Structures are given as C-alpha cells and as structure tokens.
C-alpha cells in the first residue's frame, strides 16, 4: 500500500515541449506518424526527479507555521528544483506557474476533494465538479473523442477502485499498462492536442507507479491512509483543468505535471511528516 499515494495529478505541459520530448526520445516510435506513450517518457522522468529530490534533499524548518505557510514552503522547494531541469527557460517559467496553480494539492485532503469529492479548489470552478464530472464535460463539449473519453474514464474508475481498497496497487499498474496499449493502438495523429494531453497523463501515471515500487521507503506519512490515486489524480486534474479553463490543450501537459508533482511530493517522506504535524 506504500505506493498508494502515487497518482493524483494529470495534464499541463505545453504541446511544444511535449512534442519536442517525443522527438528527442530514442525509441522505435520516434519516426512514426502516430503518437505513442513511450515517446513521452522524458515527462515521466521529470516527475520522478521531483520525487527523488524530495526524498533525498527536503529539510523541514518547522517554526510553528500554519498550513498555508507550509504549503508555500514546500512549493518554493519544488520551484527551486525547476532550475536544475534540462528544459528551456520558457518551459521552466511555465512549469513554475503550474506549480503555483496546483500547490494546494500537496495536502492529501485537497487531492481527495478534486478527485472524488464534490468541491473544487479554485474560485470559478463549476460547482460540485470532480474528476469524473470534468471528464464528462470534456466529452459533452466535444473537446475529446470517444477513445480519449473511454481511456480517461477507465483510468478514473481504476483510481477510485484503488482508493476504495477494491483494487491492489499491482492490478492498478497492470490496468494502466493496458490503457497505454489501448492509447498506442488508437493511432492519434502527431498533431493531435488531446493525444498529447492523454499521452502525458499516462506517461506520468506509469512513471509514478514505477518510482513508488522502487522507493517504498519514501512513503513517510503513516497517519494518512495510503492511496496510489493521489499522484495520477493530480495529473488528471491539472491537465483537464488547464484544458477547460485555457480553452485549448496547449498548457495541459504542464498542468498535468504540476498537479502530479504537488500530489505526489505531498506524501513523500519528509514532506508527509512535515505536513502531518498540522493536518
């Protein structure tokens, strides 16, 4: 169950950066005309670098801060790490903006709300919309096709089953791998914006699951029931929220990454313990 904090955050990296990542990846799919999740492994790697940085380098300074001050302290720690990434200065600025937008997701109860609850975090959110509501709205507004809707919906229901302890972490990973295969078989065109968004979400999801498998000791907050859905849920929320409010999927990739980073680092090792003293 130690991996169960892994999946709360989805869509927000600019399409330009995402596509450049796919071009630079040394995979057999690079020259194909359709998108493959493996082309987006660099995005998942960036997500995991943040988790490793938290595990190895986060040092809490507890001077009696309230929750908001602790959220800002953690967010500033993550933002400082952005400077070490091998991405353009423009992409660094964009990612920092997404980390600021989704910083509240570092608190487990906030991740739970946007994933499975009825209350949005940000002013202007449609009333009583959680992840499933947002996915349904994307479909009804014709922002995604039936294949994307099916994959996103299946991912959501797998997360909820895992959250309710009805699906093991092992089976969740198997099901995410099946969804990746489904995505690859759809044949999204290389210029498909929703394809870029969905591939980003799936790349973050599988990378996060793999990181938590390899770092079970990083789960530090034993006072909160573990649930893998936190990391992926954050990625999904970040991506979909960016797509809906921004009017396009151009910022969805960075949003997914920003949401996932907040959702996953909030329960990793020292940060989980740091927050648990107030929550």
N, C-alpha and C positions, 0 to 999 in steps of 0.2 A: 504494500500500500504506500510505500515511501515515494513512489513515482507519481502518486495521485494528485500532486499539485501542479502537474506539468502543463495543463492545456487551456489557458484562458485568454487567449488574445489573438486576433486574426489579421486584418487587411490594411496596410498603409504605406508601402514603399513605392515611390514614383515609377511609372511604367518605363521611363527612360533608363533608370538604374536597373530595374528588374531585367529588362531585355539585354542590357549590356552584360549583366551577370550571366545570362544564358549564353551569350556569345562567347564569353571568356572561359566558360566551364569546359574542361577537357573530357567530353562524354561522346558517346556514339550518336547522340541525338542532335548534336550541335548543328549539323548541316541539313537537318530535316525541316520540312516546311510546317510541321505541326509541333505544338508545344508539348514538352514532357516535364514532369515534376523534377526529374533528375537535373535538368538544366538550371534549377533554382537552388541547388544545394548550398551555394555561397550565402544565400539569405538565411538558411537554417544554421549555417556555421556562425554567422554573425550573432544570431540569437544565443547560441550556445557559448560563445565567447563572453557574453554578458554574464551568464550563469557562472562560468568558471571564475570570472573576475570577482563576483560576489563571494563565491566560496573561498577564494584564496586571499582576498585583499580587503574585504569590508571590515572596518573597525568602528563599532558604535561608540558615540560620545553621548552619554545619557546624563543630561543636566536638568532633568525634570521637564522635558519638552512635552507639549500636548501632541495629539495625534497629527494635526496639520503640520506642525514643525518637524515631526519625524518623517512624514511623507515627503516634505521638501528636502530634508537631509538625504534621504535615500535617492530621490530624483536627481539631486545635484551630483551624488556619487556616480549614478549611471551616466549622466550627461558628460561628466569629465572623461569617462571611458570612450566616448564617441571620438575624441581627438586621436585615439590610437588606431582607428579603423582605416583600412586601405580603400577609402571611397572618396569621392570628390568633395570639395568644400561646400558645394551647393547641397549635396546629399546629406552631409553632416548637419547642415543648418536645418534641413527638412526633418531629419530624424530627431533632432533636439526638440523641434516644435511638436512632434508627435508624442515624445516622452512627456512633455509638459501637458498635453491634452489628456493623456491617459494615466497620469501619475496616481490618481486615486485608486486605480486597480491594484496597487501594491497591497491594499488592505483586503483580506480574504472575503469579508462580508460584502464589499462593493463588487467584487468579481461574481459572487453568488447572485447578487441582485441583477446585474446586467445579463447574466447567463440564463438563470432560471426563475428570477423573481419578476415583479411587476412594476418596478420603479426605475426609471432612467437616472443616470448620474448628472447629466448636464442640462442646464436650463435650455428650453427649446426642444427637448426630446419629446416625441409623441408620448402621450400618457399611456402608461401600462404596456410598454413595448420591451420585450426581452429579445434574446437572440432569435428565437423561433418567429416571433412577430416580425422582426426586421427581415428575416429571410422570406417570409410570406409577402411582405410589402415589395421586396425586390421583384418577386415573380409577378405580382399583380400590376406593378408599374412597368413590366416588360424590360427591366434592367438586366435580367439574366434569362437564359433559355432553360428549357426543361431539363437538360442534362446537368447544368450547374445547380439548378434547384434541387434535383434529386441528390446530388453529391453533398451539397451543403446540409440538406435536411437529414440525410443519413448520418453525417458527421455529428450534427447536433444531437440526434437521438442516441447515438453511441456514447456521447459525453454525458448525457443525462442518466443513462443506464449505469455508467461507471460512477457517477456522482451518488446515485442511489444504492451503490454496492451490489448491483444486479449484473454487472459485467466486470470481469477482472481486468487489471492493467495489461496482462498478457493478451487477452482476447481483444481489448481495445486496440492494441498495436496491430494485431493481425487484421482487424477491420479497417484501420487507417491504411494499411498496405493494400488492401483490396480496393479501397476508394482511389488510391493513387493509380492502380492498374486501370480502373474504370476511366479516370481522367485521361490517362495516356491513350486509351482506346477510342475516346470520343473524337480526337483529331481536331483540337482547337487550332484555328489559323494563327500564324505567328504574330499577327497584328491584333488579335482578339484581346480587348482590355479585360473582359470578365475572365478570360482564360488566364491572363497574367495574375489577376487577383486570386483566383482559386488555386492556381499552382503555388503561389506564395503561401497561402494558408496551409496547404498540405505539406509543403516543404518545411515550414516551421513546426507543424504538428509532429511529423516523424522525427525530426532532429531533436525536438524537445524530449520525446519519449525515449529516444536512444541515450540522451545525456543523463536522464534520471536513472535509467537502467545501469549506467556506468558509474554513477555517483550517488548511490543510495545513502551514503553518509551525509550528503548535503542537506537532507531534509531535517530542519532544526526545530520547527515549532510544533512540539508534540501536544500542545494544548488545543490545537485546532484539528478537527477530523481531516485526514488527508484525502485529497481527491484530485486525480490526474486532470480533470476537466478545467482546472484553473488556467493553465498555460494556453491551451488551444482555445478556450473560451475567450480569453483576452485577445488573441489574434483575430478571431472571427469578429468580435465586437469592433475592434479598431478598424478593420478593413471595411466592414459593412457600413459603419457609422461614417467613415470618410467618403465612401461612395455615395451614400444618400445625401449627406449634407453638402458635399462638394460638387454634386451634380455630375460627376464623372468618376471613373476608376483610376484616374491618373495619380491620386495620392493614396490609393487603397493599400498598396504594398507597404509603404512606410507606416501607415496606420496599424496594419496587422503586426508589424514588427514592434512598434511602440507599445501596443496593447499587450503583446505576448511577453515582452521584457518586463513590464510592470507586474503582470500577473504571476509570472514565474519567479522573479527575483524576490517578490514579497514573502515567499515561503522558504527561500533557500537559506539554510544555515544561520549565519549570524543575524541576518535581517529578520528572519522569522522570530528569533529570540528577542531581538530589539523591539519589534512591534508587540510581541506578546506581553510585554510588561505593562502595556497600557490597554490592550484590547481584550 
